[in-house]
Amino acid sequence: MNHPLTLMEIHRIKRWHVAHRAEHPLEYELWDAVLCLWLMGWVGWLPAFALDALWACPLCLLGMGTPRLYVAWRRHAHRLQRLRCDWLGSAS
């Protein structure tokens, strides 16, 4: 399943990480980094375009897709039993 994540799915994953922060501190911090890159991608594309820094536009696109890519990677690792991913139920 390689569909875009909805804001509701992103929110459910974030709530899971907040609720399990003590048991999974690295996952909590990693998801925050993913959300930071996502936000930087959405906020950065307009200044990159306006300031004629077109080299930054692909980075912004990558940032915008980071949550979807991260969830897909975790889903794949979980399916191969390389990583256990308890919050996958939060992302449909």
Backbone as JSON Lines, residues from 0, in Angstrom:
{"i":0,"aa":"M","n":[0.85,-1.18,0.0],"ca":[0.0,0.0,0.0],"c":[0.89,1.24,0.0]}
{"i":1,"aa":"N","n":[0.85,1.99,-1.04],"ca":[1.72,3.14,-1.15],"c":[0.91,4.42,-1.35]}
{"i":2,"aa":"H","n":[-0.13,4.58,-0.57],"ca":[-1.0,5.74,-0.7],"c":[-0.5,6.86,0.21]}
{"i":3,"aa":"P","n":[-0.85,8.11,-0.1],"ca":[-0.47,9.22,0.78],"c":[-1.15,9.07,2.14]}
{"i":4,"aa":"L","n":[-0.43,9.46,3.17],"ca":[-1.01,9.42,4.51],"c":[-1.94,10.62,4.69]}
{"i":5,"aa":"T","n":[-3.03,10.39,5.35],"ca":[-3.92,11.5,5.67],"c":[-3.44,12.15,6.96]}
{"i":6,"aa":"L","n":[-3.91,13.35,7.21],"ca":[-3.55,14.01,8.47],"c":[-4.04,13.21,9.67]}
{"i":7,"aa":"M","n":[-5.18,12.53,9.52],"ca":[-5.72,11.72,10.6],"c":[-4.77,10.55,10.91]}
{"i":8,"aa":"E","n":[-4.23,9.92,9.89],"ca":[-3.29,8.82,10.1],"c":[-2.0,9.32,10.76]}
{"i":9,"aa":"I","n":[-1.5,10.46,10.29],"ca":[-0.3,11.05,10.9],"c":[-0.56,11.37,12.36]}
{"i":10,"aa":"H","n":[-1.74,11.88,12.64],"ca":[-2.1,12.21,14.02],"c":[-2.2,10.95,14.89]}
{"i":11,"aa":"R","n":[-2.8,9.89,14.37],"ca":[-2.89,8.64,15.14],"c":[-1.51,8.07,15.44]}
{"i":12,"aa":"I","n":[-0.61,8.13,14.46],"ca":[0.75,7.63,14.7],"c":[1.43,8.49,15.77]}
{"i":13,"aa":"K","n":[1.26,9.79,15.68],"ca":[1.86,10.69,16.68],"c":[1.3,10.4,18.07]}
{"i":14,"aa":"R","n":[-0.01,10.19,18.16],"ca":[-0.61,9.88,19.47],"c":[-0.04,8.58,20.03]}
{"i":15,"aa":"W","n":[0.18,7.58,19.18],"ca":[0.76,6.32,19.63],"c":[2.16,6.56,20.17]}
{"i":16,"aa":"H","n":[2.96,7.36,19.45],"ca":[4.32,7.63,19.91],"c":[4.34,8.4,21.22]}
{"i":17,"aa":"V","n":[3.44,9.34,21.38],"ca":[3.36,10.09,22.64],"c":[2.96,9.16,23.78]}
{"i":18,"aa":"A","n":[2.01,8.29,23.55],"ca":[1.54,7.37,24.59],"c":[2.6,6.35,24.98]}
{"i":19,"aa":"H","n":[3.49,6.0,24.06],"ca":[4.5,4.97,24.32],"c":[5.92,5.55,24.34]}
{"i":20,"aa":"R","n":[6.02,6.82,24.66],"ca":[7.31,7.5,24.64],"c":[8.32,6.86,25.59]}
{"i":21,"aa":"A","n":[7.88,6.44,26.75],"ca":[8.8,5.86,27.74],"c":[9.35,4.52,27.26]}
{"i":22,"aa":"E","n":[8.52,3.72,26.6],"ca":[8.96,2.4,26.14],"c":[9.75,2.47,24.83]}
{"i":23,"aa":"H","n":[9.48,3.48,24.01],"ca":[10.1,3.58,22.69],"c":[10.62,5.01,22.44]}
{"i":24,"aa":"P","n":[11.61,5.45,23.21],"ca":[12.06,6.85,23.06],"c":[12.71,7.14,21.69]}
{"i":25,"aa":"L","n":[13.43,6.17,21.14],"ca":[14.07,6.4,19.84],"c":[13.02,6.54,18.74]}
{"i":26,"aa":"E","n":[12.0,5.69,18.76],"ca":[10.92,5.8,17.76],"c":[10.21,7.14,17.89]}
{"i":27,"aa":"Y","n":[10.02,7.59,19.13],"ca":[9.37,8.89,19.36],"c":[10.18,10.01,18.7]}
{"i":28,"aa":"E","n":[11.48,10.02,18.95],"ca":[12.34,11.06,18.39],"c":[12.43,10.95,16.87]}
{"i":29,"aa":"L","n":[12.47,9.74,16.36],"ca":[12.54,9.53,14.92],"c":[11.28,10.04,14.22]}
{"i":30,"aa":"W","n":[10.12,9.77,14.82],"ca":[8.87,10.27,14.22],"c":[8.82,11.79,14.26]}
{"i":31,"aa":"D","n":[9.35,12.4,15.34],"ca":[9.42,13.86,15.38],"c":[10.32,14.4,14.28]}
{"i":32,"aa":"A","n":[11.42,13.72,14.0],"ca":[12.31,14.14,12.91],"c":[11.6,14.02,11.56]}
{"i":33,"aa":"V","n":[10.83,12.94,11.39],"ca":[10.07,12.75,10.15],"c":[9.07,13.9,9.98]}
{"i":34,"aa":"L","n":[8.37,14.25,11.05],"ca":[7.39,15.34,10.97],"c":[8.07,16.68,10.74]}
{"i":35,"aa":"C","n":[9.27,16.86,11.29],"ca":[10.03,18.1,11.07],"c":[10.41,18.23,9.59]}
{"i":36,"aa":"L","n":[10.89,17.15,9.0],"ca":[11.24,17.17,7.57],"c":[10.0,17.41,6.71]}
{"i":37,"aa":"W","n":[8.88,16.82,7.1],"ca":[7.62,17.01,6.39],"c":[7.21,18.49,6.4]}
{"i":38,"aa":"L","n":[7.29,19.09,7.57],"ca":[6.92,20.5,7.71],"c":[7.9,21.4,6.95]}
{"i":39,"aa":"M","n":[9.19,21.1,7.03],"ca":[10.17,21.89,6.3],"c":[9.93,21.81,4.79]}
{"i":40,"aa":"G","n":[9.53,20.63,4.32],"ca":[9.23,20.48,2.9],"c":[8.06,21.35,2.47]}
{"i":41,"aa":"W","n":[6.99,21.34,3.27],"ca":[5.81,22.12,2.91],"c":[6.05,23.62,3.03]}
{"i":42,"aa":"V","n":[6.81,24.02,4.05],"ca":[7.05,25.45,4.26],"c":[8.13,25.97,3.32]}
{"i":43,"aa":"G","n":[9.07,25.12,2.94],"ca":[10.23,25.59,2.19],"c":[10.06,25.74,0.7]}
{"i":44,"aa":"W","n":[9.05,25.11,0.11],"ca":[8.97,25.16,-1.35],"c":[8.7,26.56,-1.88]}
{"i":45,"aa":"L","n":[7.85,27.33,-1.2],"ca":[7.53,28.67,-1.7],"c":[8.74,29.6,-1.64]}
{"i":46,"aa":"P","n":[9.46,29.68,-0.5],"ca":[10.67,30.52,-0.5],"c":[11.72,30.03,-1.5]}
{"i":47,"aa":"A","n":[11.85,28.72,-1.65],"ca":[12.82,28.2,-2.62],"c":[12.47,28.67,-4.03]}
{"i":48,"aa":"F","n":[11.2,28.63,-4.36],"ca":[10.76,29.07,-5.68],"c":[10.9,30.59,-5.83]}
{"i":49,"aa":"A","n":[10.47,31.33,-4.79],"ca":[10.5,32.79,-4.84],"c":[11.92,33.34,-4.87]}
{"i":50,"aa":"L","n":[12.85,32.68,-4.21],"ca":[14.24,33.14,-4.17],"c":[15.09,32.52,-5.26]}
{"i":51,"aa":"D","n":[14.43,31.85,-6.2],"ca":[15.11,31.24,-7.35],"c":[16.16,30.23,-6.92]}
{"i":52,"aa":"A","n":[15.87,29.52,-5.83],"ca":[16.74,28.44,-5.37],"c":[16.1,27.12,-5.8]}
{"i":53,"aa":"L","n":[16.0,26.94,-7.09],"ca":[15.3,25.78,-7.62],"c":[15.98,24.46,-7.26]}
{"i":54,"aa":"W","n":[17.24,24.5,-6.89],"ca":[17.95,23.3,-6.45],"c":[17.31,22.74,-5.18]}
{"i":55,"aa":"A","n":[16.62,23.58,-4.4],"ca":[16.02,23.15,-3.14],"c":[14.65,22.51,-3.34]}
{"i":56,"aa":"C","n":[14.04,22.7,-4.48],"ca":[12.7,22.15,-4.71],"c":[12.64,20.63,-4.61]}
{"i":57,"aa":"P","n":[13.6,19.87,-5.18],"ca":[13.56,18.42,-4.98],"c":[13.69,18.01,-3.51]}
{"i":58,"aa":"L","n":[14.47,18.77,-2.75],"ca":[14.59,18.49,-1.32],"c":[13.27,18.73,-0.61]}
{"i":59,"aa":"C","n":[12.56,19.78,-1.02],"ca":[11.25,20.06,-0.43],"c":[10.27,18.94,-0.77]}
{"i":60,"aa":"L","n":[10.29,18.46,-2.0],"ca":[9.42,17.35,-2.39],"c":[9.73,16.1,-1.59]}
{"i":61,"aa":"L","n":[11.01,15.84,-1.39],"ca":[11.41,14.69,-0.59],"c":[10.91,14.85,0.85]}
{"i":62,"aa":"G","n":[11.03,16.06,1.4],"ca":[10.53,16.32,2.74],"c":[9.03,16.12,2.86]}
{"i":63,"aa":"M","n":[8.3,16.54,1.83],"ca":[6.85,16.36,1.84],"c":[6.46,14.89,1.83]}
{"i":64,"aa":"G","n":[7.27,14.06,1.22],"ca":[6.96,12.64,1.13],"c":[7.56,11.8,2.25]}
{"i":65,"aa":"T","n":[8.29,12.43,3.15],"ca":[8.99,11.68,4.2],"c":[8.07,10.81,5.06]}
{"i":66,"aa":"P","n":[6.93,11.29,5.55],"ca":[6.1,10.4,6.37],"c":[5.64,9.15,5.62]}
{"i":67,"aa":"R","n":[5.23,9.31,4.38],"ca":[4.78,8.17,3.59],"c":[5.92,7.19,3.35]}
{"i":68,"aa":"L","n":[7.1,7.72,3.03],"ca":[8.26,6.86,2.8],"c":[8.67,6.13,4.07]}
{"i":69,"aa":"Y","n":[8.64,6.83,5.2],"ca":[9.02,6.24,6.47],"c":[8.06,5.11,6.87]}
{"i":70,"aa":"V","n":[6.77,5.36,6.72],"ca":[5.77,4.34,7.06],"c":[5.9,3.14,6.12]}
{"i":71,"aa":"A","n":[6.15,3.39,4.85],"ca":[6.32,2.29,3.9],"c":[7.55,1.46,4.25]}
{"i":72,"aa":"W","n":[8.64,2.13,4.62],"ca":[9.86,1.42,5.01],"c":[9.63,0.59,6.27]}
{"i":73,"aa":"R","n":[8.95,1.18,7.27],"ca":[8.68,0.45,8.51],"c":[7.74,-0.72,8.26]}
{"i":74,"aa":"R","n":[6.74,-0.54,7.41],"ca":[5.81,-1.61,7.07],"c":[6.55,-2.77,6.4]}
{"i":75,"aa":"H","n":[7.45,-2.43,5.49],"ca":[8.23,-3.45,4.8],"c":[9.14,-4.21,5.79]}
{"i":76,"aa":"A","n":[9.82,-3.5,6.67],"ca":[10.7,-4.13,7.66],"c":[9.88,-4.99,8.63]}
{"i":77,"aa":"H","n":[8.69,-4.55,8.97],"ca":[7.82,-5.32,9.86],"c":[7.37,-6.62,9.17]}
{"i":78,"aa":"R","n":[7.01,-6.5,7.91],"ca":[6.57,-7.67,7.14],"c":[7.68,-8.71,7.03]}
{"i":79,"aa":"L","n":[8.93,-8.24,6.89],"ca":[10.07,-9.16,6.8],"c":[10.55,-9.63,8.17]}
{"i":80,"aa":"Q","n":[9.89,-9.17,9.22],"ca":[10.21,-9.5,10.62],"c":[11.61,-9.05,11.0]}
{"i":81,"aa":"R","n":[12.04,-7.94,10.45],"ca":[13.32,-7.34,10.84],"c":[13.14,-6.31,11.93]}
{"i":82,"aa":"L","n":[11.97,-5.72,11.97],"ca":[11.64,-4.69,12.95],"c":[10.22,-4.93,13.4]}
{"i":83,"aa":"R","n":[9.99,-4.78,14.67],"ca":[8.62,-4.87,15.16],"c":[8.04,-3.46,15.18]}
{"i":84,"aa":"C","n":[6.89,-3.31,14.63],"ca":[6.28,-1.97,14.52],"c":[4.87,-2.02,15.09]}
{"i":85,"aa":"D","n":[4.74,-1.7,16.36],"ca":[3.45,-1.78,17.05],"c":[2.46,-0.71,16.59]}
{"i":86,"aa":"W","n":[2.93,0.38,16.06],"ca":[2.03,1.47,15.69],"c":[1.48,1.34,14.27]}
{"i":87,"aa":"L","n":[1.81,0.27,13.58],"ca":[1.29,0.1,12.23],"c":[-0.22,0.07,12.17]}
{"i":88,"aa":"G","n":[-0.87,-0.39,13.22],"ca":[-2.32,-0.37,13.27],"c":[-2.88,1.03,13.22]}
{"i":89,"aa":"S","n":[-2.04,2.03,13.57],"ca":[-2.47,3.43,13.53],"c":[-2.45,3.99,12.12]}
{"i":90,"aa":"A","n":[-1.69,3.35,11.24],"ca":[-1.63,3.81,9.85],"c":[-2.28,2.75,8.97]}
{"i":91,"aa":"S","n":[-3.44,3.08,8.43],"ca":[-4.15,2.08,7.64],"c":[-3.58,1.88,6.28]}
